[in-house]
Amino acid sequence: MAAPTTPHSLATASGLLLGSLGFAMIVGALIGWAFGSAAIGLLIGAIVGIPLGVFVVYLVYNRPGT
């Protein structure tokens, strides 16, 4: 069995997705907390975090030379 030509795997992609989503949720919760509603900020962070995670994975996997 040949080794893959890139170090990327499903674990890398899922880690990037979850990390980006978690980061956006934490930032959203902190901003929401500053404005009086951490729950709404958390929700907005989750909504923003999904496309952010997809974009981060796209950037990592679409780099030239990978």
mmCIF file as Biopython writes it, N, C-alpha, C and O atoms, coordinates in Angstrom:
data_model
#
loop_
_atom_site.group_PDB
_atom_site.id
_atom_site.type_symbol
_atom_site.label_atom_id
_atom_site.label_alt_id
_atom_site.label_comp_id
_atom_site.label_asym_id
_atom_site.label_entity_id
_atom_site.label_seq_id
_atom_site.pdbx_PDB_ins_code
_atom_site.Cartn_x
_atom_site.Cartn_y
_atom_site.Cartn_z
_atom_site.occupancy
_atom_site.B_iso_or_equiv
_atom_site.auth_seq_id
_atom_site.auth_asym_id
_atom_site.pdbx_PDB_model_num
ATOM 1   N N  . MET A ? 1  ? 0.852   -1.177 0.000  1.0 0.0 1  A 1 
ATOM 2   C CA . MET A ? 1  ? 0.000   0.000  0.000  1.0 0.0 1  A 1 
ATOM 3   C C  . MET A ? 1  ? 0.894   1.235  0.000  1.0 0.0 1  A 1 
ATOM 4   O O  . MET A ? 1  ? 1.805   1.357  0.818  1.0 0.0 1  A 1 
ATOM 5   N N  . ALA A ? 2  ? 0.622   2.139  -0.921 1.0 0.0 2  A 1 
ATOM 6   C CA . ALA A ? 2  ? 1.427   3.357  -1.058 1.0 0.0 2  A 1 
ATOM 7   C C  . ALA A ? 2  ? 0.995   4.395  -0.036 1.0 0.0 2  A 1 
ATOM 8   O O  . ALA A ? 2  ? -0.177  4.486  0.329  1.0 0.0 2  A 1 
ATOM 9   N N  . ALA A ? 3  ? 1.957   5.164  0.410  1.0 0.0 3  A 1 
ATOM 10  C CA . ALA A ? 3  ? 1.672   6.252  1.353  1.0 0.0 3  A 1 
ATOM 11  C C  . ALA A ? 3  ? 0.984   7.393  0.615  1.0 0.0 3  A 1 
ATOM 12  O O  . ALA A ? 3  ? 1.255   7.629  -0.562 1.0 0.0 3  A 1 
ATOM 13  N N  . PRO A ? 4  ? 0.097   8.099  1.306  1.0 0.0 4  A 1 
ATOM 14  C CA . PRO A ? 4  ? -0.553  9.236  0.647  1.0 0.0 4  A 1 
ATOM 15  C C  . PRO A ? 4  ? 0.467   10.313 0.292  1.0 0.0 4  A 1 
ATOM 16  O O  . PRO A ? 4  ? 1.490   10.461 0.961  1.0 0.0 4  A 1 
ATOM 17  N N  . THR A ? 5  ? 0.176   11.061 -0.766 1.0 0.0 5  A 1 
ATOM 18  C CA . THR A ? 5  ? 1.111   12.086 -1.207 1.0 0.0 5  A 1 
ATOM 19  C C  . THR A ? 5  ? 1.008   13.363 -0.387 1.0 0.0 5  A 1 
ATOM 20  O O  . THR A ? 5  ? 1.910   14.199 -0.439 1.0 0.0 5  A 1 
ATOM 21  N N  . THR A ? 6  ? -0.080  13.532 0.375  1.0 0.0 6  A 1 
ATOM 22  C CA . THR A ? 6  ? -0.231  14.707 1.230  1.0 0.0 6  A 1 
ATOM 23  C C  . THR A ? 6  ? -0.478  14.256 2.663  1.0 0.0 6  A 1 
ATOM 24  O O  . THR A ? 6  ? -0.988  13.159 2.890  1.0 0.0 6  A 1 
ATOM 25  N N  . PRO A ? 7  ? -0.121  15.092 3.627  1.0 0.0 7  A 1 
ATOM 26  C CA . PRO A ? 7  ? -0.333  14.710 5.027  1.0 0.0 7  A 1 
ATOM 27  C C  . PRO A ? 7  ? -1.772  14.927 5.487  1.0 0.0 7  A 1 
ATOM 28  O O  . PRO A ? 7  ? -2.092  14.661 6.646  1.0 0.0 7  A 1 
ATOM 29  N N  . HIS A ? 8  ? -2.643  15.405 4.599  1.0 0.0 8  A 1 
ATOM 30  C CA . HIS A ? 8  ? -4.015  15.703 4.985  1.0 0.0 8  A 1 
ATOM 31  C C  . HIS A ? 8  ? -4.831  14.428 5.101  1.0 0.0 8  A 1 
ATOM 32  O O  . HIS A ? 8  ? -4.628  13.469 4.356  1.0 0.0 8  A 1 
ATOM 33  N N  . SER A ? 9  ? -5.745  14.435 6.035  1.0 0.0 9  A 1 
ATOM 34  C CA . SER A ? 9  ? -6.638  13.302 6.231  1.0 0.0 9  A 1 
ATOM 35  C C  . SER A ? 9  ? -7.988  13.817 6.694  1.0 0.0 9  A 1 
ATOM 36  O O  . SER A ? 9  ? -8.182  15.019 6.874  1.0 0.0 9  A 1 
ATOM 37  N N  . LEU A ? 10 ? -8.908  12.899 6.882  1.0 0.0 10 A 1 
ATOM 38  C CA . LEU A ? 10 ? -10.207 13.291 7.408  1.0 0.0 10 A 1 
ATOM 39  C C  . LEU A ? 10 ? -10.084 13.846 8.820  1.0 0.0 10 A 1 
ATOM 40  O O  . LEU A ? 10 ? -10.851 14.726 9.208  1.0 0.0 10 A 1 
ATOM 41  N N  . ALA A ? 11 ? -9.141  13.348 9.579  1.0 0.0 11 A 1 
ATOM 42  C CA . ALA A ? 11 ? -8.937  13.858 10.937 1.0 0.0 11 A 1 
ATOM 43  C C  . ALA A ? 11 ? -8.475  15.311 10.900 1.0 0.0 11 A 1 
ATOM 44  O O  . ALA A ? 11 ? -8.885  16.118 11.735 1.0 0.0 11 A 1 
ATOM 45  N N  . THR A ? 12 ? -7.630  15.642 9.944  1.0 0.0 12 A 1 
ATOM 46  C CA . THR A ? 12 ? -7.180  17.023 9.807  1.0 0.0 12 A 1 
ATOM 47  C C  . THR A ? 12 ? -8.345  17.927 9.439  1.0 0.0 12 A 1 
ATOM 48  O O  . THR A ? 12 ? -8.516  18.997 10.024 1.0 0.0 12 A 1 
ATOM 49  N N  . ALA A ? 13 ? -9.139  17.501 8.476  1.0 0.0 13 A 1 
ATOM 50  C CA . ALA A ? 13 ? -10.278 18.306 8.041  1.0 0.0 13 A 1 
ATOM 51  C C  . ALA A ? 13 ? -11.289 18.489 9.171  1.0 0.0 13 A 1 
ATOM 52  O O  . ALA A ? 13 ? -11.783 19.595 9.390  1.0 0.0 13 A 1 
ATOM 53  N N  . SER A ? 14 ? -11.596 17.412 9.884  1.0 0.0 14 A 1 
ATOM 54  C CA . SER A ? 14 ? -12.582 17.532 10.965 1.0 0.0 14 A 1 
ATOM 55  C C  . SER A ? 14 ? -12.031 18.376 12.109 1.0 0.0 14 A 1 
ATOM 56  O O  . SER A ? 14 ? -12.780 19.113 12.750 1.0 0.0 14 A 1 
ATOM 57  N N  . GLY A ? 15 ? -10.741 18.275 12.368 1.0 0.0 15 A 1 
ATOM 58  C CA . GLY A ? 15 ? -10.137 19.115 13.405 1.0 0.0 15 A 1 
ATOM 59  C C  . GLY A ? 15 ? -10.185 20.584 13.044 1.0 0.0 15 A 1 
ATOM 60  O O  . GLY A ? 15 ? -10.449 21.430 13.899 1.0 0.0 15 A 1 
ATOM 61  N N  . LEU A ? 16 ? -9.931  20.892 11.774 1.0 0.0 16 A 1 
ATOM 62  C CA . LEU A ? 16 ? -10.022 22.277 11.322 1.0 0.0 16 A 1 
ATOM 63  C C  . LEU A ? 16 ? -11.453 22.785 11.413 1.0 0.0 16 A 1 
ATOM 64  O O  . LEU A ? 16 ? -11.684 23.913 11.849 1.0 0.0 16 A 1 
ATOM 65  N N  . LEU A ? 17 ? -12.411 21.968 11.007 1.0 0.0 17 A 1 
ATOM 66  C CA . LEU A ? 17 ? -13.817 22.371 11.081 1.0 0.0 17 A 1 
ATOM 67  C C  . LEU A ? 17 ? -14.247 22.630 12.517 1.0 0.0 17 A 1 
ATOM 68  O O  . LEU A ? 17 ? -14.838 23.666 12.820 1.0 0.0 17 A 1 
ATOM 69  N N  . LEU A ? 18 ? -13.946 21.684 13.398 1.0 0.0 18 A 1 
ATOM 70  C CA . LEU A ? 18 ? -14.352 21.832 14.798 1.0 0.0 18 A 1 
ATOM 71  C C  . LEU A ? 18 ? -13.613 22.976 15.483 1.0 0.0 18 A 1 
ATOM 72  O O  . LEU A ? 18 ? -14.202 23.699 16.287 1.0 0.0 18 A 1 
ATOM 73  N N  . GLY A ? 19 ? -12.343 23.143 15.177 1.0 0.0 19 A 1 
ATOM 74  C CA . GLY A ? 19 ? -11.584 24.231 15.774 1.0 0.0 19 A 1 
ATOM 75  C C  . GLY A ? 19 ? -12.100 25.598 15.356 1.0 0.0 19 A 1 
ATOM 76  O O  . GLY A ? 19 ? -12.231 26.504 16.178 1.0 0.0 19 A 1 
ATOM 77  N N  . SER A ? 20 ? -12.390 25.734 14.073 1.0 0.0 20 A 1 
ATOM 78  C CA . SER A ? 20 ? -12.923 27.007 13.575 1.0 0.0 20 A 1 
ATOM 79  C C  . SER A ? 20 ? -14.303 27.287 14.151 1.0 0.0 20 A 1 
ATOM 80  O O  . SER A ? 20 ? -14.604 28.415 14.539 1.0 0.0 20 A 1 
ATOM 81  N N  . LEU A ? 21 ? -15.137 26.259 14.206 1.0 0.0 21 A 1 
ATOM 82  C CA . LEU A ? 21 ? -16.480 26.425 14.759 1.0 0.0 21 A 1 
ATOM 83  C C  . LEU A ? 21 ? -16.409 26.794 16.239 1.0 0.0 21 A 1 
ATOM 84  O O  . LEU A ? 21 ? -17.107 27.703 16.687 1.0 0.0 21 A 1 
ATOM 85  N N  . GLY A ? 22 ? -15.575 26.097 16.991 1.0 0.0 22 A 1 
ATOM 86  C CA . GLY A ? 22 ? -15.424 26.401 18.412 1.0 0.0 22 A 1 
ATOM 87  C C  . GLY A ? 22 ? -14.891 27.804 18.651 1.0 0.0 22 A 1 
ATOM 88  O O  . GLY A ? 22 ? -15.354 28.505 19.551 1.0 0.0 22 A 1 
ATOM 89  N N  . PHE A ? 23 ? -13.922 28.212 17.848 1.0 0.0 23 A 1 
ATOM 90  C CA . PHE A ? 23 ? -13.366 29.563 17.973 1.0 0.0 23 A 1 
ATOM 91  C C  . PHE A ? 23 ? -14.438 30.617 17.710 1.0 0.0 23 A 1 
ATOM 92  O O  . PHE A ? 23 ? -14.564 31.582 18.463 1.0 0.0 23 A 1 
ATOM 93  N N  . ALA A ? 24 ? -15.210 30.430 16.637 1.0 0.0 24 A 1 
ATOM 94  C CA . ALA A ? 24 ? -16.256 31.397 16.303 1.0 0.0 24 A 1 
ATOM 95  C C  . ALA A ? 24 ? -17.324 31.439 17.394 1.0 0.0 24 A 1 
ATOM 96  O O  . ALA A ? 24 ? -17.848 32.508 17.704 1.0 0.0 24 A 1 
ATOM 97  N N  . MET A ? 25 ? -17.649 30.292 17.975 1.0 0.0 25 A 1 
ATOM 98  C CA . MET A ? 25 ? -18.658 30.249 19.034 1.0 0.0 25 A 1 
ATOM 99  C C  . MET A ? 25 ? -18.167 30.963 20.293 1.0 0.0 25 A 1 
ATOM 100 O O  . MET A ? 25 ? -18.930 31.681 20.938 1.0 0.0 25 A 1 
ATOM 101 N N  . ILE A ? 26 ? -16.905 30.768 20.638 1.0 0.0 26 A 1 
ATOM 102 C CA . ILE A ? 26 ? -16.348 31.434 21.818 1.0 0.0 26 A 1 
ATOM 103 C C  . ILE A ? 26 ? -16.304 32.945 21.616 1.0 0.0 26 A 1 
ATOM 104 O O  . ILE A ? 26 ? -16.675 33.709 22.506 1.0 0.0 26 A 1 
ATOM 105 N N  . VAL A ? 27 ? -15.850 33.365 20.443 1.0 0.0 27 A 1 
ATOM 106 C CA . VAL A ? 27 ? -15.803 34.806 20.154 1.0 0.0 27 A 1 
ATOM 107 C C  . VAL A ? 27 ? -17.210 35.382 20.158 1.0 0.0 27 A 1 
ATOM 108 O O  . VAL A ? 27 ? -17.441 36.460 20.707 1.0 0.0 27 A 1 
ATOM 109 N N  . GLY A ? 28 ? -18.160 34.664 19.542 1.0 0.0 28 A 1 
ATOM 110 C CA . GLY A ? 28 ? -19.541 35.129 19.530 1.0 0.0 28 A 1 
ATOM 111 C C  . GLY A ? 28 ? -20.130 35.226 20.924 1.0 0.0 28 A 1 
ATOM 112 O O  . GLY A ? 28 ? -20.840 36.182 21.233 1.0 0.0 28 A 1 
ATOM 113 N N  . ALA A ? 29 ? -19.840 34.240 21.771 1.0 0.0 29 A 1 
ATOM 114 C CA . ALA A ? 29 ? -20.348 34.265 23.140 1.0 0.0 29 A 1 
ATOM 115 C C  . ALA A ? 29 ? -19.746 35.433 23.929 1.0 0.0 29 A 1 
ATOM 116 O O  . ALA A ? 29 ? -20.444 36.078 24.712 1.0 0.0 29 A 1 
ATOM 117 N N  . LEU A ? 30 ? -18.471 35.700 23.728 1.0 0.0 30 A 1 
ATOM 118 C CA . LEU A ? 30 ? -17.835 36.827 24.427 1.0 0.0 30 A 1 
ATOM 119 C C  . LEU A ? 30 ? -18.407 38.164 23.966 1.0 0.0 30 A 1 
ATOM 120 O O  . LEU A ? 30 ? -18.666 39.052 24.778 1.0 0.0 30 A 1 
ATOM 121 N N  . ILE A ? 31 ? -18.600 38.298 22.661 1.0 0.0 31 A 1 
ATOM 122 C CA . ILE A ? 31 ? -19.199 39.543 22.153 1.0 0.0 31 A 1 
ATOM 123 C C  . ILE A ? 31 ? -20.644 39.663 22.637 1.0 0.0 31 A 1 
ATOM 124 O O  . ILE A ? 31 ? -21.077 40.745 23.034 1.0 0.0 31 A 1 
ATOM 125 N N  . GLY A ? 32 ? -21.382 38.567 22.604 1.0 0.0 32 A 1 
ATOM 126 C CA . GLY A ? 32 ? -22.752 38.585 23.103 1.0 0.0 32 A 1 
ATOM 127 C C  . GLY A ? 32 ? -22.819 38.906 24.580 1.0 0.0 32 A 1 
ATOM 128 O O  . GLY A ? 32 ? -23.705 39.638 25.022 1.0 0.0 32 A 1 
ATOM 129 N N  . TRP A ? 33 ? -21.887 38.363 25.347 1.0 0.0 33 A 1 
ATOM 130 C CA . TRP A ? 33 ? -21.834 38.634 26.783 1.0 0.0 33 A 1 
ATOM 131 C C  . TRP A ? 33 ? -21.582 40.122 27.032 1.0 0.0 33 A 1 
ATOM 132 O O  . TRP A ? 33 ? -22.161 40.720 27.939 1.0 0.0 33 A 1 
ATOM 133 N N  . ALA A ? 34 ? -20.704 40.711 26.207 1.0 0.0 34 A 1 
ATOM 134 C CA . ALA A ? 34 ? -20.408 42.141 26.347 1.0 0.0 34 A 1 
ATOM 135 C C  . ALA A ? 34 ? -21.641 42.995 26.054 1.0 0.0 34 A 1 
ATOM 136 O O  . ALA A ? 34 ? -21.798 44.081 26.611 1.0 0.0 34 A 1 
ATOM 137 N N  . PHE A ? 35 ? -22.514 42.495 25.177 1.0 0.0 35 A 1 
ATOM 138 C CA . PHE A ? 35 ? -23.730 43.235 24.837 1.0 0.0 35 A 1 
ATOM 139 C C  . PHE A ? 35 ? -24.947 42.767 25.613 1.0 0.0 35 A 1 
ATOM 140 O O  . PHE A ? 35 ? -26.050 43.261 25.377 1.0 0.0 35 A 1 
ATOM 141 N N  . GLY A ? 36 ? -24.775 41.824 26.537 1.0 0.0 36 A 1 
ATOM 142 C CA . GLY A ? 36 ? -25.859 41.449 27.433 1.0 0.0 36 A 1 
ATOM 143 C C  . GLY A ? 36 ? -26.525 40.118 27.183 1.0 0.0 36 A 1 
ATOM 144 O O  . GLY A ? 36 ? -27.413 39.744 27.949 1.0 0.0 36 A 1 
ATOM 145 N N  . SER A ? 37 ? -26.147 39.375 26.148 1.0 0.0 37 A 1 
ATOM 146 C CA . SER A ? 37 ? -26.772 38.081 25.898 1.0 0.0 37 A 1 
ATOM 147 C C  . SER A ? 37 ? -25.761 37.123 25.287 1.0 0.0 37 A 1 
ATOM 148 O O  . SER A ? 37 ? -25.574 37.086 24.071 1.0 0.0 37 A 1 
ATOM 149 N N  . ALA A ? 38 ? -25.117 36.354 26.146 1.0 0.0 38 A 1 
ATOM 150 C CA . ALA A ? 38 ? -24.111 35.407 25.671 1.0 0.0 38 A 1 
ATOM 151 C C  . ALA A ? 38 ? -24.736 34.308 24.816 1.0 0.0 38 A 1 
ATOM 152 O O  . ALA A ? 38 ? -24.097 33.807 23.892 1.0 0.0 38 A 1 
ATOM 153 N N  . ALA A ? 39 ? -25.983 33.927 25.116 1.0 0.0 39 A 1 
ATOM 154 C CA . ALA A ? 39 ? -26.627 32.857 24.352 1.0 0.0 39 A 1 
ATOM 155 C C  . ALA A ? 39 ? -26.857 33.266 22.900 1.0 0.0 39 A 1 
ATOM 156 O O  . ALA A ? 39 ? -26.630 32.470 21.989 1.0 0.0 39 A 1 
ATOM 157 N N  . ILE A ? 40 ? -27.298 34.484 22.682 1.0 0.0 40 A 1 
ATOM 158 C CA . ILE A ? 40 ? -27.500 34.963 21.314 1.0 0.0 40 A 1 
ATOM 159 C C  . ILE A ? 40 ? -26.153 35.060 20.600 1.0 0.0 40 A 1 
ATOM 160 O O  . ILE A ? 40 ? -26.051 34.704 19.426 1.0 0.0 40 A 1 
ATOM 161 N N  . GLY A ? 41 ? -25.137 35.529 21.282 1.0 0.0 41 A 1 
ATOM 162 C CA . GLY A ? 41 ? -23.798 35.598 20.694 1.0 0.0 41 A 1 
ATOM 163 C C  . GLY A ? 41 ? -23.267 34.220 20.342 1.0 0.0 41 A 1 
ATOM 164 O O  . GLY A ? 41 ? -22.618 34.043 19.311 1.0 0.0 41 A 1 
ATOM 165 N N  . LEU A ? 42 ? -23.541 33.248 21.195 1.0 0.0 42 A 1 
ATOM 166 C CA . LEU A ? 42 ? -23.126 31.868 20.925 1.0 0.0 42 A 1 
ATOM 167 C C  . LEU A ? 42 ? -23.815 31.338 19.678 1.0 0.0 42 A 1 
ATOM 168 O O  . LEU A ? 42 ? -23.182 30.686 18.847 1.0 0.0 42 A 1 
ATOM 169 N N  . LEU A ? 43 ? -25.087 31.610 19.545 1.0 0.0 43 A 1 
ATOM 170 C CA . LEU A ? 43 ? -25.839 31.175 18.375 1.0 0.0 43 A 1 
ATOM 171 C C  . LEU A ? 43 ? -25.306 31.840 17.101 1.0 0.0 43 A 1 
ATOM 172 O O  . LEU A ? 43 ? -25.111 31.176 16.082 1.0 0.0 43 A 1 
ATOM 173 N N  . ILE A ? 44 ? -25.076 33.134 17.167 1.0 0.0 44 A 1 
ATOM 174 C CA . ILE A ? 44 ? -24.543 33.838 15.999 1.0 0.0 44 A 1 
ATOM 175 C C  . ILE A ? 44 ? -23.139 33.325 15.665 1.0 0.0 44 A 1 
ATOM 176 O O  . ILE A ? 44 ? -22.786 33.193 14.494 1.0 0.0 44 A 1 
ATOM 177 N N  . GLY A ? 45 ? -22.346 33.038 16.695 1.0 0.0 45 A 1 
ATOM 178 C CA . GLY A ? 45 ? -21.015 32.471 16.470 1.0 0.0 45 A 1 
ATOM 179 C C  . GLY A ? 45 ? -21.075 31.122 15.790 1.0 0.0 45 A 1 
ATOM 180 O O  . GLY A ? 45 ? -20.241 30.822 14.935 1.0 0.0 45 A 1 
ATOM 181 N N  . ALA A ? 46 ? -22.059 30.293 16.158 1.0 0.0 46 A 1 
ATOM 182 C CA . ALA A ? 46 ? -22.218 28.989 15.514 1.0 0.0 46 A 1 
ATOM 183 C C  . ALA A ? 46 ? -22.630 29.150 14.057 1.0 0.0 46 A 1 
ATOM 184 O O  . ALA A ? 46 ? -22.159 28.418 13.186 1.0 0.0 46 A 1 
ATOM 185 N N  . ILE A ? 47 ? -23.504 30.103 13.799 1.0 0.0 47 A 1 
ATOM 186 C CA . ILE A ? 47 ? -23.955 30.333 12.424 1.0 0.0 47 A 1 
ATOM 187 C C  . ILE A ? 47 ? -22.801 30.839 11.552 1.0 0.0 47 A 1 
ATOM 188 O O  . ILE A ? 47 ? -22.665 30.432 10.398 1.0 0.0 47 A 1 
ATOM 189 N N  . VAL A ? 48 ? -21.982 31.718 12.106 1.0 0.0 48 A 1 
ATOM 190 C CA . VAL A ? 48 ? -20.833 32.243 11.366 1.0 0.0 48 A 1 
ATOM 191 C C  . VAL A ? 48 ? -19.731 31.183 11.274 1.0 0.0 48 A 1 
ATOM 192 O O  . VAL A ? 48 ? -18.994 31.143 10.288 1.0 0.0 48 A 1 
ATOM 193 N N  . GLY A ? 49 ? -19.613 30.334 12.284 1.0 0.0 49 A 1 
ATOM 194 C CA . GLY A ? 49 ? -18.535 29.359 12.343 1.0 0.0 49 A 1 
ATOM 195 C C  . GLY A ? 49 ? -18.620 28.255 11.317 1.0 0.0 49 A 1 
ATOM 196 O O  . GLY A ? 49 ? -17.592 27.707 10.919 1.0 0.0 49 A 1 
ATOM 197 N N  . ILE A ? 50 ? -19.815 27.913 10.878 1.0 0.0 50 A 1 
ATOM 198 C CA . ILE A ? 50 ? -19.949 26.829 9.898  1.0 0.0 50 A 1 
ATOM 199 C C  . ILE A ? 50 ? -19.294 27.215 8.566  1.0 0.0 50 A 1 
ATOM 200 O O  . ILE A ? 50 ? -18.431 26.477 8.089  1.0 0.0 50 A 1 
ATOM 201 N N  . PRO A ? 51 ? -19.673 28.348 7.945  1.0 0.0 51 A 1 
ATOM 202 C CA . PRO A ? 51 ? -18.967 28.695 6.704  1.0 0.0 51 A 1 
ATOM 203 C C  . PRO A ? 51 ? -17.495 29.045 6.929  1.0 0.0 51 A 1 
ATOM 204 O O  . PRO A ? 51 ? -16.668 28.839 6.041  1.0 0.0 51 A 1 
ATOM 205 N N  . LEU A ? 52 ? -17.166 29.569 8.103  1.0 0.0 52 A 1 
ATOM 206 C CA . LEU A ? 52 ? -15.766 29.846 8.413  1.0 0.0 52 A 1 
ATOM 207 C C  . LEU A ? 52 ? -14.952 28.555 8.406  1.0 0.0 52 A 1 
ATOM 208 O O  . LEU A ? 52 ? -13.855 28.516 7.849  1.0 0.0 52 A 1 
ATOM 209 N N  . GLY A ? 53 ? -15.481 27.505 9.018  1.0 0.0 53 A 1 
ATOM 210 C CA . GLY A ? 53 ? -14.791 26.220 9.033  1.0 0.0 53 A 1 
ATOM 211 C C  . GLY A ? 53 ? -14.597 25.650 7.643  1.0 0.0 53 A 1 
ATOM 212 O O  . GLY A ? 53 ? -13.530 25.124 7.325  1.0 0.0 53 A 1 
ATOM 213 N N  . VAL A ? 54 ? -15.623 25.751 6.817  1.0 0.0 54 A 1 
ATOM 214 C CA . VAL A ? 54 ? -15.519 25.269 5.438  1.0 0.0 54 A 1 
ATOM 215 C C  . VAL A ? 54 ? -14.453 26.070 4.690  1.0 0.0 54 A 1 
ATOM 216 O O  . VAL A ? 54 ? -13.671 25.496 3.932  1.0 0.0 54 A 1 
ATOM 217 N N  . PHE A ? 55 ? -14.413 27.375 4.892  1.0 0.0 55 A 1 
ATOM 218 C CA . PHE A ? 55 ? -13.424 28.222 4.229  1.0 0.0 55 A 1 
ATOM 219 C C  . PHE A ? 55 ? -12.006 27.879 4.678  1.0 0.0 55 A 1 
ATOM 220 O O  . PHE A ? 55 ? -11.090 27.850 3.856  1.0 0.0 55 A 1 
ATOM 221 N N  . VAL A ? 56 ? -11.814 27.621 5.968  1.0 0.0 56 A 1 
ATOM 222 C CA . VAL A ? 56 ? -10.485 27.267 6.481  1.0 0.0 56 A 1 
ATOM 223 C C  . VAL A ? 56 ? -10.015 25.949 5.875  1.0 0.0 56 A 1 
ATOM 224 O O  . VAL A ? 56 ? -8.860  25.834 5.465  1.0 0.0 56 A 1 
ATOM 225 N N  . VAL A ? 57 ? -10.899 24.952 5.816  1.0 0.0 57 A 1 
ATOM 226 C CA . VAL A ? 57 ? -10.527 23.674 5.213  1.0 0.0 57 A 1 
ATOM 227 C C  . VAL A ? 57 ? -10.198 23.869 3.736  1.0 0.0 57 A 1 
ATOM 228 O O  . VAL A ? 57 ? -9.237  23.286 3.234  1.0 0.0 57 A 1 
ATOM 229 N N  . TYR A ? 58 ? -10.980 24.679 3.044  1.0 0.0 58 A 1 
ATOM 230 C CA . TYR A ? 58 ? -10.717 24.975 1.642  1.0 0.0 58 A 1 
ATOM 231 C C  . TYR A ? 58 ? -9.331  25.584 1.478  1.0 0.0 58 A 1 
ATOM 232 O O  . TYR A ? 58 ? -8.577  25.177 0.594  1.0 0.0 58 A 1 
ATOM 233 N N  . LEU A ? 59 ? -8.985  26.561 2.326  1.0 0.0 59 A 1 
ATOM 234 C CA . LEU A ? 59 ? -7.679  27.204 2.228  1.0 0.0 59 A 1 
ATOM 235 C C  . LEU A ? 59 ? -6.536  26.216 2.464  1.0 0.0 59 A 1 
ATOM 236 O O  . LEU A ? 59 ? -5.531  26.242 1.753  1.0 0.0 59 A 1 
ATOM 237 N N  . VAL A ? 60 ? -6.688  25.359 3.449  1.0 0.0 60 A 1 
ATOM 238 C CA . VAL A ? 60 ? -5.612  24.420 3.783  1.0 0.0 60 A 1 
ATOM 239 C C  . VAL A ? 60 ? -5.442  23.371 2.680  1.0 0.0 60 A 1 
ATOM 240 O O  . VAL A ? 60 ? -4.315  23.048 2.303  1.0 0.0 60 A 1 
ATOM 241 N N  . TYR A ? 61 ? -6.535  22.846 2.170  1.0 0.0 61 A 1 
ATOM 242 C CA . TYR A ? 61 ? -6.451  21.782 1.180  1.0 0.0 61 A 1 
ATOM 243 C C  . TYR A ? 61 ? -6.210  22.305 -0.237 1.0 0.0 61 A 1 
ATOM 244 O O  . TYR A ? 61 ? -5.871  21.522 -1.125 1.0 0.0 61 A 1 
ATOM 245 N N  . ASN A ? 62 ? -6.374  23.584 -0.464 1.0 0.0 62 A 1 
ATOM 246 C CA . ASN A ? 62 ? -6.207  24.132 -1.813 1.0 0.0 62 A 1 
ATOM 247 C C  . ASN A ? 62 ? -4.886  24.868 -1.999 1.0 0.0 62 A 1 
ATOM 248 O O  . ASN A ? 62 ? -4.684  25.541 -3.011 1.0 0.0 62 A 1 
ATOM 249 N N  . ARG A ? 63 ? -3.996  24.743 -1.035 1.0 0.0 63 A 1 
ATOM 250 C CA . ARG A ? 63 ? -2.696  25.396 -1.163 1.0 0.0 63 A 1 
ATOM 251 C C  . ARG A ? 63 ? -1.894  24.744 -2.297 1.0 0.0 63 A 1 
ATOM 252 O O  . ARG A ? 63 ? -1.939  23.526 -2.466 1.0 0.0 63 A 1 
ATOM 253 N N  . PRO A ? 64 ? -1.167  25.546 -3.065 1.0 0.0 64 A 1 
ATOM 254 C CA . PRO A ? 64 ? -0.328  24.963 -4.108 1.0 0.0 64 A 1 
ATOM 255 C C  . PRO A ? 64 ? 0.773   24.086 -3.507 1.0 0.0 64 A 1 
ATOM 256 O O  . PRO A ? 64 ? 1.393   24.446 -2.506 1.0 0.0 64 A 1 
ATOM 257 N N  . GLY A ? 65 ? 0.995   22.974 -4.111 1.0 0.0 65 A 1 
ATOM 258 C CA . GLY A ? 65 ? 2.053   22.083 -3.647 1.0 0.0 65 A 1 
ATOM 259 C C  . GLY A ? 65 ? 1.600   21.075 -2.606 1.0 0.0 65 A 1 
ATOM 260 O O  . GLY A ? 65 ? 2.431   20.340 -2.072 1.0 0.0 65 A 1 
ATOM 261 N N  . THR A ? 66 ? 0.292   21.013 -2.296 1.0 0.0 66 A 1 
ATOM 262 C CA . THR A ? 66 ? -0.162  20.017 -1.333 1.0 0.0 66 A 1 
ATOM 263 C C  . THR A ? 66 ? -0.969  18.956 -1.999 1.0 0.0 66 A 1 
ATOM 264 O O  . THR A ? 66 ? -1.436  18.029 -1.337 1.0 0.0 66 A 1 
#
